[in-house]
Amino acid sequence: MAGAPHPAAVTITYTKFSRPQSLTTVSRMQGMDIGDTLDFSTEGGQTRLAWSWMLHTRGFLRWISPVIRAVGKHQERNNWAELRHYL
Protein backbone atom coordinates (compact mmCIF):
# COMPACT_ATOMS: atom_id res chain seq x y z
CA MET A 1 0.00 0.00 0.00
CA ALA A 2 1.56 3.31 -1.07
CA GLY A 3 2.10 5.92 1.60
CA ALA A 4 2.43 3.38 4.41
CA PRO A 5 5.64 3.35 6.48
CA HIS A 6 6.26 -0.24 5.38
CA PRO A 7 4.93 -1.94 2.25
CA ALA A 8 1.80 -3.97 2.92
CA ALA A 9 0.62 -6.99 0.97
CA VAL A 10 -2.77 -6.42 -0.65
CA THR A 11 -4.90 -9.11 -2.26
CA ILE A 12 -7.57 -7.82 -4.63
CA THR A 13 -10.47 -10.13 -5.48
CA TYR A 14 -12.94 -9.24 -8.21
CA THR A 15 -16.28 -10.33 -6.80
CA LYS A 16 -18.74 -9.06 -9.40
CA PHE A 17 -18.51 -7.83 -12.97
CA SER A 18 -21.68 -6.65 -14.67
CA ARG A 19 -20.53 -5.37 -18.02
CA PRO A 20 -20.96 -2.51 -18.74
CA GLN A 21 -22.64 -1.33 -15.50
CA SER A 22 -20.35 -2.16 -12.56
CA LEU A 23 -17.18 -3.72 -11.16
CA THR A 24 -17.02 -4.86 -7.53
CA THR A 25 -13.86 -5.85 -5.64
CA VAL A 26 -12.63 -6.67 -2.15
CA SER A 27 -9.11 -5.58 -1.19
CA ARG A 28 -7.74 -7.55 1.75
CA MET A 29 -4.71 -6.64 3.82
CA GLN A 30 -3.55 -7.28 7.34
CA GLY A 31 -5.94 -5.52 9.68
CA MET A 32 -8.57 -4.42 7.18
CA ASP A 33 -10.75 -5.27 4.20
CA ILE A 34 -12.08 -2.68 1.76
CA GLY A 35 -15.06 -3.53 -0.39
CA ASP A 36 -15.75 -1.21 -3.30
CA THR A 37 -17.97 -0.87 -6.32
CA LEU A 38 -17.31 1.19 -9.43
CA ASP A 39 -20.52 2.00 -11.31
CA PHE A 40 -20.66 3.19 -14.91
CA SER A 41 -23.63 5.07 -16.38
CA THR A 42 -24.27 7.19 -19.45
CA GLU A 43 -25.35 10.78 -19.12
CA GLY A 44 -25.75 13.05 -22.11
CA GLY A 45 -23.76 10.72 -24.34
CA GLN A 46 -20.86 10.60 -21.87
CA THR A 47 -19.78 7.98 -19.35
CA ARG A 48 -20.21 8.84 -15.67
CA LEU A 49 -18.27 7.00 -12.94
CA ALA A 50 -19.39 6.59 -9.34
CA TRP A 51 -17.37 4.82 -6.66
CA SER A 52 -18.53 3.62 -3.26
CA TRP A 53 -16.49 1.78 -0.65
CA MET A 54 -16.87 0.19 2.76
CA LEU A 55 -14.03 -0.22 5.25
CA HIS A 56 -13.90 -3.17 7.67
CA THR A 57 -11.08 -2.96 10.23
CA ARG A 58 -9.83 -5.70 12.57
CA GLY A 59 -7.73 -5.76 15.71
CA PHE A 60 -5.93 -2.58 16.75
CA LEU A 61 -7.04 -0.76 13.59
CA ARG A 62 -10.65 -0.83 14.85
CA TRP A 63 -9.65 1.85 17.38
CA ILE A 64 -8.35 4.20 14.70
CA SER A 65 -10.85 3.40 11.94
CA PRO A 66 -12.26 6.99 11.96
CA VAL A 67 -8.77 8.25 11.07
CA ILE A 68 -8.35 5.60 8.37
CA ARG A 69 -11.73 6.55 6.88
CA ALA A 70 -10.82 10.25 6.86
CA VAL A 71 -7.51 9.55 5.13
CA GLY A 72 -9.30 7.30 2.61
CA LYS A 73 -11.89 9.97 1.81
CA HIS A 74 -9.11 12.54 1.33
CA GLN A 75 -7.24 10.20 -1.03
CA GLU A 76 -10.49 9.49 -2.88
CA ARG A 77 -11.11 13.23 -3.47
CA ASN A 78 -7.54 13.62 -4.75
CA ASN A 79 -7.90 10.60 -7.07
CA TRP A 80 -11.13 11.95 -8.61
CA ALA A 81 -9.57 15.42 -9.05
CA GLU A 82 -6.54 13.92 -10.80
CA LEU A 83 -8.78 11.78 -13.02
CA ARG A 84 -10.84 14.86 -14.00
CA HIS A 85 -7.62 16.73 -14.76
CA TYR A 86 -6.32 13.84 -16.85
CA LEU A 87 -9.53 13.48 -18.85
MARTORRO-275212 format. One line per 3 residues: their letters; for each residue x, y, z of C-alpha. Coordinates in Angstrom, 2 decimals, always signed. Each point is the difference from the previous one (the first is absolute). Last residue first. Example, Ala and Ser with C-alpha at 12.3 -4.5 7.8 and 13.67 -1.06 7.14 Angstrom:
2
sa = +13.67 -1.06 +7.14 | -1.37 -3.44 +0.66 $
This chain:
87
lyh = -9.53 +13.48 -18.85 | +3.21 +0.36 +2.00 | -1.30 +2.89 +2.09 $
rle = -3.22 -1.87 +0.76 | +2.06 -3.08 +0.98 | +2.24 +2.14 +2.22 $
awn = -3.03 +1.50 +1.75 | -1.56 -3.47 +0.44 | +3.23 -1.35 +1.54 $
nre = +0.36 +3.02 +2.32 | -3.57 -0.39 +1.28 | +0.62 -3.74 +0.59 $
qhk = +3.25 +0.71 +1.85 | -1.87 +2.34 +2.36 | -2.78 -2.57 +0.48 $
gva = +2.59 -2.67 +0.80 | +1.79 +2.25 +2.52 | -3.31 +0.70 +1.73 $
riv = -0.91 -3.70 +0.02 | +3.38 -0.95 +1.49 | -0.42 +2.65 +2.70 $
psi = -3.49 -1.26 +0.89 | +1.41 -3.59 -0.02 | +2.50 +0.80 +2.76 $
wrl = -1.30 -2.35 +2.68 | -1.00 -2.68 -2.53 | +3.61 +0.07 -1.26 $
fgr = +1.11 -1.82 +3.16 | -1.80 -3.18 -1.04 | -2.10 +0.06 -3.14 $
thl = -1.25 +2.74 -2.34 | -2.82 -0.21 -2.56 | -0.13 +2.95 -2.42 $
mws = -2.84 +0.41 -2.49 | +0.38 +1.59 -3.41 | -2.04 +1.84 -2.61 $
wal = +1.16 +1.20 -3.40 | -2.02 +1.77 -2.68 | +1.12 +0.41 -3.60 $
rtq = -1.94 +1.84 -2.73 | +0.43 -0.86 -3.68 | -1.08 +2.62 -2.52 $
gge = -2.90 +0.12 -2.47 | -1.99 +2.33 +2.23 | +0.40 -2.27 +2.99 $
tsf = +1.08 -3.59 -0.33 | +0.64 -2.12 +3.07 | +2.97 -1.88 +1.47 $
dlt = +0.14 -1.19 +3.60 | +3.21 -0.81 +1.88 | -0.66 -2.06 +3.11 $
dgi = +2.22 -0.34 +3.02 | +0.69 -2.32 +2.91 | +2.98 +0.85 +2.15 $
dmg = +1.33 -2.59 +2.44 | +2.18 +0.85 +2.98 | +2.63 -1.10 +2.50 $
qmr = +2.39 -1.76 -2.34 | -1.16 +0.64 -3.52 | -3.03 -0.91 -2.07 $
svt = -1.37 +1.97 -2.94 | -3.52 -1.09 -0.96 | -1.23 +0.82 -3.49 $
tls = -3.16 +0.99 -1.89 | -0.16 +1.14 -3.63 | -3.17 +1.56 -1.40 $
qpr = -2.29 +0.83 -2.94 | +1.68 -1.18 -3.24 | +0.43 -2.86 +0.72 $
sfk = -1.15 -1.28 +3.35 | +3.17 -1.18 +1.70 | -0.23 -1.23 +3.57 $
tyt = +2.46 -1.27 +2.60 | +3.34 +1.09 -1.41 | +2.47 -0.89 +2.73 $
itv = +2.90 +2.31 +0.85 | +2.67 -1.29 +2.37 | +2.13 +2.69 +1.61 $
aap = +3.39 -0.57 +1.62 | +1.18 +3.02 +1.95 | +3.13 +2.03 -0.67 $
hpa = +1.33 +1.70 +3.13 | -0.62 +3.59 +1.10 | -3.21 +0.03 -2.07 $
gam = -0.33 +2.54 -2.81 | -0.54 -2.61 -2.67 | -1.56 -3.31 +1.07 $
